[in-house]
């Protein structure tokens, strides 16, 4: 595509999603100074619905309207959080991932107005979260804490915390950094204390597959190690066929020596059963590693565990 062309970027209209678009626009401008971009914000089902996500198609609730704008030609490029893109079904026909941006922090943060750490919270502290992944892990590690349902974007959750709807929150570090609110973090939780969701901290750029000029233009924003990590994690989730009510967590990591590993868990919602797997790729490609870790968990009973959870 020529440098003077306009790229219309579609995204959710939350403050965090729009901040993510600004990162993409800045990186594009640095690589291709002549390119013009404009933002096409859409409100998704997931942003409008404050109830149980399983009742509105689960995670697809955050991507369906964005995908529709791309396929209808109302936009050229979509910016997604990989953790919000369903992996139990393929991308919408006619679209492809053009790039995975360099990964941000994968960890969760505790937000407590008094600055307490997770281990310091007293019995009965109300933790605002609707994430089955966080609820299961807290039930396993801190059963004396109480989770209260809380949906909405990070800004809205911080407002609810200030209003007294909860005593503390669990939020993604990367999200708080994107909305310039790392100041509220009282503790960053290591990944072995609160294992992240599949795709944590990764932004994906999605295009129509026939838009080869644009794919060539934006693919330069891609980060090779992040691409390997995302591929392994998404294949893992695809093979498990997890749904939005499945407490599944895990992350792939490219080590200093270039070796890829994948650590993953499947939990029961009450945290009483935890299935674990951790493997290194060796000569396996990322997708094969993801498959291998999923098969290890399936051998431990992950299928029955996932299927036993209503969704």
N, C-alpha and C positions, 0 to 999 in steps of 0.2 A: 504494500500500500504506500501511497505517497505521503510525504511528511506533513502535508497540509490537510490531510483528511481528518474528519471528525470521528472520534470513537465515543459512542454512547454507552455508558456503563450503568447497568441496572443493579440495584441492591435493595435490601430491606431498608426501611426508613428510620430505624432506631439510631440514636446517637453513635453507638458503637459501630454499627454497620457502615454508617457514613464516614466515620473515622478510618475504617478499613479501606474504603474507596479512596480517601485522600492519600493513603499510603501508596496505593496502586498508581494514582495519578502522578504523585511525586516521582515514583520510580520510573514511570513511563517518560515523564518530562526530562528526567536526567539522561535517559538512553536516547530519546528521540525528541530533541528540543522543539521541533516544528509541529509536533502532533497536538491537535486540540482534543480536549475531552469534555464531556458533559455528563451529569449524573441524572439517571432516571430512577427516582425512588419509588418503591412500591410497598404497600402494607400487606403483609402476608397473613394467612389464616392463623399461624402460630403466634403472631404478634397481637392479633385481635382477640384470640381465645385465651382466657385466663384459667381454664379448667384443665382436666387431665388430657395430656397430648394424645393419648391412645384413642381418644374419642374423635379426634380430627386427623386421622391418618398418621399419627405419630410424627416422626421427624420430617416427613415430606411437607408438613405444615409450614416449615420455614423456607422451603425452596420452590414450591409449586408455582406461585405467582411470578417469581423471578424467572423460572424456566419458561413459563408461558410468554413473557415479554420478549425473551431471547428468540424463541421459536417463531413468534409472530412478526419478528423483524422490527419491533419497537425499540430494541437495544441491540448492541453488537457484542457486548462483553458482560459477563456476570461475575460478581465477586461473592464467594461463599466461604463460610467457615466449614472446613472439612468435617468437623464433628456434627454438623447439622445436615449433611448430605446422606440420605439413606444408602446403606451398602448392601442391603439384602435384595436390591434390584438394580439393574443397570441404569446408567445416566439416561435421560430422555433421548429417544432416537433422534439422530440428527445433530447431537451435541457431543463435544469432547472437552476434556481438560486440556487447556493449552499450557498451563504452568502451575506449579506449586511454589509459592513464595517461601523464602527462608523462614524456618520455623521460629515462632516466639516461644516464650516460657510455657511449659506444659503443665505447670503445677497449679494447685488450688491454694487460695489464701483464706485465712480466717479474718473476718472483719468484726471486731468487738469494740464497742465505744470506750470501754475501760482499758483497752490494750492488753487484755488477758490472752494467754496462749490456750490452745485446745486442751492441754492437760490441766490447766488451771481453772477451767470453767466448773462452777459448782453444779451439784446434782440438779436436774430439772431445767437447766438452761435451755431456752427455746432457740433452736438453730433454724433459720429460715432457708429452706431449700425444697424443691420438688424433684430433684434429681434422684432417681432410683439408685444410681451408682453411688452417690454420696451417702444416701440414707442407709444402704446396706453396709458400707464400710464403717460408718459411724456406729451402727448397731453392733458391729463386730468388735470395734476397738474402744468405743466410749458409750456403752449401753445406758449409762446414767443420764445422757443428754437426750433431749426431746426434739425431734424434727417437726416443724410446722410448715404446711404447704406454702410455697411462695414462688410465683412465676413473674414474668415481666423482665424487661431489660435491666441491666445493672443499675442504671440511674434510678429506675423505679423501685428496685429492691432497696437501694440505699435510702430512698425516701421512706419506704415502709419501715425500715429499721429505725430511722429517726422518729417515726410516728409511734413506735413501741409495739409494732406487730410481731416482732421477734427480738431476742436479746443479742443475737449474733447472726452473721451470714457466712456461707461458704460461697466464694466466687472465684472465677479463673483469674490468675495473676495477669495473664495477657490481656484479658478484657479490661481490667482496671487500668492497666497501662495505656490501652488504646483510648480510654476516655479521660486520661490524665488524672486518675484518682488513686495512684499507688499510695498516697498519704494515708488512706483509711486502713491499710493492711496492718493487722496486729501480729500476724504470724504467717510465713510462707511454709506450707506443708510439704515435706519431701514426698516424692512419688511413691515411696514404699509405705508411707502413712496414709495417703489418699491418692490411690492410683487414678490417673487421668482418663478421660474418655478417649475412645479411638479418634484420631485426627486432631487432638488438642493442639491449639496454637498454630494451626496451619491454615493459610488462606489459599483457596484454589481459584484460578481464573478459567472460566468456561466460555466456549465460543460455539457457534454453529460449525459443524465439521467441514462444510464447503467453503468456509471463509478463510481460505488458505493464506491470503495476504496478512490478515489480522493475526492468525495463529503464528506466522513467522515473526511478526512484530513483537508480540507479547511473550513468546516462548523464551526470549532472552532474559525475562524477569525470573525465570524458574531457577530453583536451587537444587542441584543434583542430589545431595544427601537427603534433603527433605522429600524429594520425589521418591527415593528408595524407601524412606520410612513410611510415607503415606501409602505407597503401593502395598507394602507388607501388611500394614494395619487394616486397610480396606479389604484386602483379600481374606484376611483372618475373619473379619466381621461378616463378609459375604458367605464364607463357608459355614460359619456358625448359624447364619440366618437369624441373627438377633433382631428383636423388635424394640420399640422405644420403651417398653416396660422391663426389658432385660437388664439386670445389673451386670453389665460387661465393662471391663476396663482393661487398658493395656497401652503399651507404647513401644515403638521400635526406636532403636538408637544406633547411629553410625558412630563407632568408637574412633579413637585417635588413629588406630591402625587401619581405618577404613572398613573394618568388619561390622556387619549389620547383625543386631540381635533383636529379639522380640520377646517381651515379657507380657503376660496377659492373665487375667482372672475372670472367672464367672462366679457370681454370688447368688445365694438365695436372698430374697428381699429382707429377711430378718438378720442377715449376716452370719447365720449359724453354720452354713456350709460355704466353704470357699474352695474353688478348684483353681489350681495354679499351674502355669507352664512357663518355661523360659528356655529359649533355644537360640543358638548362634547360626548364622546362615552358612558358614563354611563356603562350599561351592554352590549353594542354592541361590537362585535369583530371589528378589524380594517377594514376588507373588507365591513362589513355592515355599518360602519360609512362613508366610502367613498361613498357607494351607497346612503346613506341618504342625504349627502351634495349635491351630483349630482342631486338627485330628487328635492331637494329644489330649486336649480338653474333652473332645467328644468321647474318647476312650474312658475318661474319668466320669462320664455321665452328664456332660453339659447339655446334650439334646433334651434329656428328660427334665432337667432342671429348668431350661428355658421354656419348654412346652408346658410346664406345670404352672407358669405364671400367666394370669389372665391378661389379655390384650385385645 
